[in-house]
Amino acid sequence: MNKKGNKISNFEEDLKKLQNILDDIESDELTLEDSIKKYKEGMELSKKCQDALNEAKQVIKVLEDEK
């Protein structure tokens, strides 16, 4: 699969990972250092999810323009 399609196909998986990170941070069971690591990881996943949504919007626009 090409790189663009991979972004979209991994969206749900990345979103689940992001939710798990949020649950971990909200649990108050992490040290400050671990919370910061999780926050950084969450920000990276958030960016990937946003990129996937933008890619999906572009695909939809192309499909609508083909009508």
N, C-alpha and C positions, 0 to 999 in steps of 0.2 A: 504494500500500500504506500502511496506517496506521502510525503511529509505533511501536506495540508490535510489530507483525509485522516491521518493519524491523530491530529489535534482534535478533530471532531469525534472520532471514535473512542477516544480516551476520556471524553468529557465527564461521563457519568462516574467512571472510576475515580477520576481526580476530584470530583465533587464529593464523593463519599469519603475520600482521604481527608479532604478539607474539613468535613463535618467531624470526623474522628479527632482531628487535631483540635478543633474548637472544643469538643467535649473534654479532651485531656486538659486543656488550659483552664476551662471552667471548673474542673473537678477540685482544684486547689490541692492536688496531691503532688504537683511537680515543684521542683526547686525553681528558684528564679532563673538560674542558668538554663535549665531544661525548658522552662516556659519561653525564654528568649529564642532558643533553638527551634522550638515548635512554631513560634510566631514567624520566624524567618522562613521555615518550610511552608507554612500556611500562606505567606505572602507570595512565594514562588508558585504555589499551586493556584492561588487566586489569579495570578497573571496568566497562567496557562489556560485556566477556564475562560477568562475574558478573551484571550486570543482565539479560543475555540468558538466562542459565541460570535465574535467578529467574523471569523471564517464562515460560519454557518449563515450569517446575514448576507455575506457576499455571494454564497452559493444560491441562496434564495433569490437574491436580486438578479442574478444571471438567469435563473430559471424563469422568473417573471418577465424579464426582458425578451426571452425567447418566444413568449406567447404571441 
